[in-house]
Amino acid sequence: MKTPAPKPARAFPTLTLETLLAARVGGPVCGLDEAGRGPWAGPVSAAAVILNPEDLPGGIDDSKALTAARRDALEIEIKARAVAWGVGFASVEEIDDLNILHATGLAMGRAIEALSGNGGSVVPAAALVDGNYRFRLPCDVETVVGGDGLSLSIAAASILAKTARDRVMVEMDGLYPGYGFAGHKGYNAPVHAQALQAMGPSPIHRRTWAPIRALLEA
C-alpha cells in the first residue's frame, strides 16, 4: 500500500508584490481588501494598509485563515505598527442604489482617503487590490487574484476590513435583536433565514438581494 504524498505546505503572504510595485511607481503602495460583499444584511467595508517593512507584525495572513481572537489581536498590532491604515464603508442604501460591485469600489475609495499614520494623511502611489476587478480609485491599481494569500499588505487590509465590519454587525444585533447578527454577521445561515420568515426584513437588510426581495414581494 502506497503512502500518500504529503500535501505541499501552503505559502504565506509576503511583501514581494508591494516591493516590486513600489519600485515601479516610485511611491508607497497600499494593500486593499473588502469584507461583506455576500451577506444579506449590513454594510460592505474596505481597508487600506501600508505596512512598514522594518516593523511587521508576526502572523499576518488572509483573515479567513485566522480565528476571531487572532484577527482582533492582529488588528491592534497592524494599526500600531503600519505606516498608514484606513477603513471605509458603503451603506446598505448605497449597496441597493449602486449594486454591490460599485458600492465596494466606493468603500475602497473611502478607505484610501482615510489612510493616515503618525505623520498624518498618506496618499499612496498605487494599490494592490484583492480580486480581478480594477476599481476606479484615486491611485494606480494592480489587481491580484487570491491576493490576501499572497500579499502581506492585502492580508493586513483583509483583517482590518473584517474586524471593522464585524463590530458594526455586533452593534446592529443590539439595535435589531432576534436576527442573530452578532453570530452570522448578516450572512446566509439557518437562524437568519428563520428570523426573516418570522419577523420580516430589518432596516439593514439589502432590499435588492433575492431572498429579501422575495419576502418584500410576497
C-alpha positions as CSV (number, residue, x, y, z in Angstrom):
1,M,0.0,0.0,0.0
2,K,1.4,3.3,-1.1
3,T,1.8,6.1,1.5
4,P,0.0,9.2,0.1
5,A,2.4,12.0,-0.7
6,P,2.2,14.8,1.9
7,K,0.3,17.9,0.8
8,P,2.6,20.8,-0.1
9,A,2.7,23.4,2.7
10,R,0.6,26.5,2.0
11,A,2.6,29.5,1.1
12,F,2.2,32.5,3.3
13,P,1.9,36.1,2.1
14,T,5.0,38.2,1.6
15,L,5.9,41.8,0.7
16,T,7.2,40.8,-2.8
17,L,4.4,42.2,-4.8
18,E,4.3,45.6,-3.0
19,T,8.0,45.9,-3.2
20,L,8.0,45.4,-6.9
21,L,5.1,47.7,-7.5
22,A,6.5,50.4,-5.2
23,A,9.8,50.4,-7.3
24,R,7.8,50.7,-10.5
25,V,5.5,53.6,-9.4
26,G,8.1,55.4,-7.3
27,G,5.9,55.7,-4.1
28,P,4.1,54.0,-1.3
29,V,1.8,51.0,-2.1
30,C,-1.2,50.1,0.0
31,G,-2.9,46.7,0.2
32,L,-6.7,46.9,-0.3
33,D,-9.4,44.4,0.5
34,E,-13.1,44.3,1.4
35,A,-15.4,42.4,3.7
36,G,-19.1,41.8,3.4
37,R,-19.9,41.6,-0.3
38,G,-22.0,38.5,0.2
39,P,-24.2,39.0,3.2
40,W,-28.0,39.6,3.2
41,A,-27.6,42.5,5.6
42,G,-25.3,45.2,6.7
43,P,-22.7,47.4,5.0
44,V,-19.7,46.5,2.9
45,S,-16.4,47.5,4.4
46,A,-12.9,48.0,3.0
47,A,-9.5,48.7,4.4
48,A,-6.2,50.0,3.0
49,V,-2.9,49.3,4.7
50,I,0.7,50.5,4.0
51,L,3.0,48.2,6.0
52,N,6.4,49.1,7.4
53,P,8.9,46.5,6.1
54,E,11.1,47.2,9.1
55,D,8.3,46.6,11.6
56,L,6.0,43.8,10.5
57,P,3.6,42.2,13.0
58,G,4.1,38.5,13.0
59,G,1.3,36.1,11.8
60,I,-0.4,38.3,9.3
61,D,-2.5,36.1,6.9
62,D,-5.7,36.0,5.0
63,S,-8.4,36.9,7.5
64,K,-10.4,33.8,6.6
65,A,-7.5,31.7,7.8
66,L,-7.4,33.3,11.3
67,T,-9.6,32.9,14.3
68,A,-11.6,35.9,15.5
69,A,-9.3,36.2,18.5
70,R,-6.2,36.3,16.3
71,R,-7.8,38.8,14.0
72,D,-8.6,41.1,16.9
73,A,-5.1,40.9,18.2
74,L,-3.5,41.5,14.8
75,E,-5.8,44.5,14.2
76,I,-4.3,46.2,17.2
77,E,-0.7,45.4,16.1
78,I,-1.3,46.4,12.4
79,K,-2.8,49.8,13.4
80,A,0.0,50.5,15.8
81,R,2.9,49.5,13.5
82,A,1.7,50.2,9.9
83,V,2.9,53.3,8.1
84,A,-0.7,54.1,7.5
85,W,-4.1,52.5,7.5
86,G,-7.7,53.5,6.7
87,V,-11.2,51.9,6.8
88,G,-14.2,52.8,4.7
89,F,-17.8,51.7,4.4
90,A,-20.6,51.8,1.9
91,S,-24.1,51.7,3.4
92,V,-27.0,49.3,2.8
93,E,-28.7,52.1,0.9
94,E,-25.7,52.6,-1.3
95,I,-25.5,48.9,-2.0
96,D,-29.1,48.8,-3.1
97,D,-28.8,52.0,-5.1
98,L,-25.5,51.3,-6.8
99,N,-25.2,47.5,-6.7
100,I,-22.6,45.6,-4.6
101,L,-19.7,45.9,-7.0
102,H,-19.9,49.7,-7.3
103,A,-20.6,50.1,-3.5
104,T,-17.5,48.0,-2.8
105,G,-15.5,50.4,-5.0
106,L,-17.0,53.3,-3.0
107,A,-15.9,51.7,0.3
108,M,-12.4,51.1,-1.1
109,G,-12.1,54.7,-2.3
110,R,-13.1,55.9,1.2
111,A,-10.5,53.6,2.8
112,I,-7.8,55.1,0.7
113,E,-9.0,58.6,1.5
114,A,-8.9,57.7,5.2
115,L,-5.2,56.4,5.1
116,S,-3.3,58.1,7.9
117,G,-0.4,57.3,10.2
118,N,1.7,59.1,12.8
119,G,2.7,61.7,10.3
120,G,-0.8,62.5,9.2
121,S,-2.6,61.5,6.0
122,V,-0.8,59.5,3.4
123,V,-1.5,59.3,-0.3
124,P,-0.5,56.0,-1.9
125,A,1.0,55.9,-5.4
126,A,-0.7,52.6,-6.1
127,A,-2.9,50.0,-4.5
128,L,-2.7,46.2,-4.7
129,V,-6.4,45.1,-4.8
130,D,-7.6,41.6,-4.0
131,G,-9.5,40.1,-6.9
132,N,-9.6,40.7,-10.6
133,Y,-11.8,43.8,-10.9
134,R,-10.0,47.1,-11.5
135,F,-11.9,49.6,-9.5
136,R,-11.6,53.3,-10.3
137,L,-9.7,54.6,-7.3
138,P,-7.7,57.7,-6.5
139,C,-4.3,56.0,-7.3
140,D,-2.9,53.4,-9.7
141,V,-4.5,49.9,-9.3
142,E,-3.0,46.5,-9.7
143,T,-5.3,43.5,-9.1
144,V,-4.2,40.3,-7.5
145,V,-6.4,37.2,-7.7
146,G,-6.1,35.5,-4.3
147,G,-4.2,38.5,-3.1
148,D,-5.0,38.0,0.6
149,G,-2.9,34.9,0.5
150,L,-0.1,36.4,-1.5
151,S,0.4,39.9,-0.3
152,L,1.1,40.9,3.3
153,S,-0.5,44.3,2.7
154,I,-3.7,42.9,1.3
155,A,-3.8,40.3,4.1
156,A,-3.5,43.1,6.6
157,A,-6.2,45.0,4.9
158,S,-8.5,41.9,4.9
159,I,-8.0,41.7,8.7
160,L,-8.9,45.4,9.3
161,A,-11.9,45.2,6.9
162,K,-13.3,42.1,8.6
163,T,-12.8,43.3,12.2
164,A,-14.4,46.7,11.4
165,R,-17.4,45.2,9.8
166,D,-17.8,42.5,12.5
167,R,-18.0,45.2,15.2
168,V,-20.7,47.0,13.2
169,M,-22.8,43.8,12.9
170,V,-22.5,43.2,16.7
171,E,-23.8,46.7,17.2
172,M,-26.6,46.0,14.8
173,D,-27.5,42.9,16.8
174,G,-28.3,45.2,19.7
175,L,-30.4,47.5,17.6
176,Y,-32.3,44.8,15.7
177,P,-32.4,41.8,18.1
178,G,-33.7,38.4,17.0
179,Y,-31.8,38.1,13.7
180,G,-28.6,36.8,15.2
181,F,-26.4,39.4,13.5
182,A,-23.7,39.1,16.2
183,G,-23.2,35.5,15.2
184,H,-23.6,35.2,11.4
185,K,-22.7,38.9,10.7
186,G,-25.6,39.1,8.2
187,Y,-24.6,36.1,6.1
188,N,-26.9,33.3,5.0
189,A,-27.5,31.0,8.0
190,P,-30.5,28.9,9.1
191,V,-31.1,31.1,12.1
192,H,-31.0,34.1,9.9
193,A,-33.5,32.7,7.3
194,Q,-35.8,31.6,10.1
195,A,-35.8,35.1,11.7
196,L,-36.5,36.7,8.3
197,Q,-39.5,34.4,7.9
198,A,-40.8,35.2,11.4
199,M,-40.0,38.9,11.6
200,G,-39.5,40.2,8.1
201,P,-36.6,42.3,6.9
202,S,-34.9,44.8,9.2
203,P,-33.8,48.3,8.1
204,I,-30.3,46.9,7.5
205,H,-31.3,44.1,5.1
206,R,-30.3,44.6,1.5
207,R,-33.6,45.0,-0.4
208,T,-32.1,44.1,-3.7
209,W,-30.9,40.7,-2.5
210,A,-33.1,37.9,-3.9
211,P,-34.1,36.4,-0.6
212,I,-35.0,39.8,0.9
213,R,-36.8,41.0,-2.3
214,A,-38.9,37.8,-2.4
215,L,-40.1,38.4,1.2
216,L,-41.0,42.0,0.4
217,E,-42.9,41.0,-2.8
218,A,-44.7,38.1,-1.1
